[in-house]
Amino acid sequence: MATEMLILLIHICLSFIIISQALPDSDESPTAGGDISYWCQTTPHPEPCKYFLSHNFNSRPQNQTHFRQMMFQVALDRAELAQNYTARLESQCRSKRKKAAWNDCNKLLRDTILQLNRTLKGTKTHATGNNCSSFDAQTWLSAALTNLETCRSGSIELNVTKFIAPIIANNVSELISNSLAINQGFLTPGNDTNNNGGEEFPSWVTPGDRRLLQSSSWASRANVVVAKDRTGNFRSVQAAINYAAQVKRGNMRFIIYVKRGVYWENIAVASNLNNIMLVGDGLRYTVISSSRSVARGYTTYSSATAGIDGTGFIARGITFRNTAGPQSAQAVALRSASDLSVFYACGFEGYQDTLFVLAQRQFYKLCYIYGTIDFIFGNAAVVFQNCLIYVRRPLHGQVNVITAQGRADPFQNTGISIHFCRIMAAPDLIPAAKTTRTYLGRPWQQYSRTVLMKTYIDSLVSPQGWLAWQNSNFAWDTLYYGEYKNIGPGSSTRNRVKWKGYRAITSANEASRFTVANLIAGRAWLGATGVPFYSGL
């Protein structure tokens, strides 16, 4: 009991310093009895915490668990108010740019409310057997906060920040940040990864679904077939997805087999459409392609050829392509915020911002990824395993940057992990590889986190390794960039950047934080997909 009291006193003194100790999850907590001001002083943003908890609740927190639920609730309440305001703002969208930014923010706010709802409900019923761990909650809260940042970024791209500012200026971000900090205290070595030893799976993975996903007879098991030659049920991929949304019930896997061909369309899998699987005839033969870009009036978010939001999405043997070209600035081939999603033997082709790993837990296996600037970016917890990363030739005077990770809060459980991959020059870059500078990544946000482990790095990568953000020292002390046991002519860490946040990792324990088992809790769900993976180093 004395130890618990000491931990809580440290929390009060340090205020918004990163929580490093697990807090008691019990009604017998010795801190029961503190007023709202007392509890809020333990958060990164105490003032909005005090204001909204005082106005929304008549009682003070009874213990740490109660305080967490109160913070989740007030964040949800404010997000719903922001959504109501956003709906009223639609009538004022008098330009194409305002309408484009509004569309993004409206959709992202709806998803934020979804994430906050599932967090609040899941943690309320966790004790009665609901399949929601504190690690799940941290993932969903991280996604909720990332959504607001994505809304903000889109308004900047389209130069409509004054129009969008009221949507995100109501303390929702601060309240979610507080929620992340509080929930961090419930993560312990025993539950922080939802690690079930690889033998058990979440309740939504039924035995029948598991057998189905491990089968190789995709075509015969497909619910519907897409074919350009009229030999299937549909001629477009989106038409098949729309059909799935109409007829699908429950959590059963819905398989869409996409026959060979190039499908010129933009597709979207909505957040309320879960467990969709797209299967192609191979990444060379089944291609989904479009050419939206920021240069053509879209936001980075809305430029995606494919936008995936529904939980449990799987793609196999398909290429997602954006043909806008290097002159068109940001142009996304695939944007995914699908939790517990898998992309197996897929291709992603573009130039700047090819693959937008927006949020939640994602896994990429045996994939080909092509691009130039920030072409693997976003704020998911994502592992790339046995992938081929091809750096293309940029415009004259440009440099190549492989990753731009977007972790904006120190409590977000996100990061990019590149494991057992190969980084090489694409054919068009080979003649200019010696004169074109290429970097492993740069910090898009304050707490950017990227790790490369046991990966082959060819000579095209600069000895410096990592690039500053826009010639500044932004995030040098707060980012986390690591390299562990990489090989190849570009893998030497001798001349890497000297930033405080960079490290040549020598400890297997430190490196293991970024494995499938730990970064994305992969042992608890990946086995059910039938996709082979390494859970550890």
Secondary structure as GFF3:
##gff-version 3
##sequence-region A 1 537
A	DSSP	alpha_helix	2	14	.	.	.	ID=ss1
A	DSSP	alpha_helix	36	40	.	.	.	ID=ss2
A	DSSP	alpha_helix	46	56	.	.	.	ID=ss3
A	DSSP	alpha_helix	64	89	.	.	.	ID=ss4
A	DSSP	three_ten_helix	90	92	.	.	.	ID=ss5
A	DSSP	alpha_helix	96	124	.	.	.	ID=ss6
A	DSSP	three_ten_helix	126	128	.	.	.	ID=ss7
A	DSSP	alpha_helix	134	157	.	.	.	ID=ss8
A	DSSP	alpha_helix	161	164	.	.	.	ID=ss9
A	DSSP	three_ten_helix	165	168	.	.	.	ID=ss10
A	DSSP	alpha_helix	172	184	.	.	.	ID=ss11
A	DSSP	alpha_helix	207	213	.	.	.	ID=ss12
A	DSSP	alpha_helix	218	221	.	.	.	ID=ss13
A	DSSP	beta_strand	224	226	.	.	.	ID=ss14
A	DSSP	alpha_helix	237	247	.	.	.	ID=ss15
A	DSSP	beta_strand	254	258	.	.	.	ID=ss16
A	DSSP	beta_strand	261	264	.	.	.	ID=ss17
A	DSSP	beta_strand	267	269	.	.	.	ID=ss18
A	DSSP	beta_strand	276	280	.	.	.	ID=ss19
A	DSSP	beta_strand	286	290	.	.	.	ID=ss20
A	DSSP	three_ten_helix	294	296	.	.	.	ID=ss21
A	DSSP	three_ten_helix	301	303	.	.	.	ID=ss22
A	DSSP	beta_strand	306	308	.	.	.	ID=ss23
A	DSSP	beta_strand	314	316	.	.	.	ID=ss24
A	DSSP	beta_strand	319	322	.	.	.	ID=ss25
A	DSSP	three_ten_helix	326	328	.	.	.	ID=ss26
A	DSSP	beta_strand	334	336	.	.	.	ID=ss27
A	DSSP	beta_strand	341	344	.	.	.	ID=ss28
A	DSSP	beta_strand	347	349	.	.	.	ID=ss29
A	DSSP	beta_strand	355	357	.	.	.	ID=ss30
A	DSSP	beta_strand	361	365	.	.	.	ID=ss31
A	DSSP	beta_strand	368	371	.	.	.	ID=ss32
A	DSSP	beta_strand	373	378	.	.	.	ID=ss33
A	DSSP	beta_strand	381	385	.	.	.	ID=ss34
A	DSSP	beta_strand	388	391	.	.	.	ID=ss35
A	DSSP	beta_strand	400	405	.	.	.	ID=ss36
A	DSSP	beta_strand	415	419	.	.	.	ID=ss37
A	DSSP	beta_strand	422	425	.	.	.	ID=ss38
A	DSSP	three_ten_helix	430	432	.	.	.	ID=ss39
A	DSSP	beta_strand	438	441	.	.	.	ID=ss40
A	DSSP	beta_strand	449	453	.	.	.	ID=ss41
A	DSSP	beta_strand	456	457	.	.	.	ID=ss42
A	DSSP	three_ten_helix	469	471	.	.	.	ID=ss43
A	DSSP	beta_strand	480	484	.	.	.	ID=ss44
A	DSSP	beta_strand	502	504	.	.	.	ID=ss45
A	DSSP	alpha_helix	508	511	.	.	.	ID=ss46
A	DSSP	three_ten_helix	512	514	.	.	.	ID=ss47
A	DSSP	alpha_helix	516	519	.	.	.	ID=ss48
A	DSSP	three_ten_helix	522	524	.	.	.	ID=ss49
A	DSSP	three_ten_helix	526	529	.	.	.	ID=ss50
###
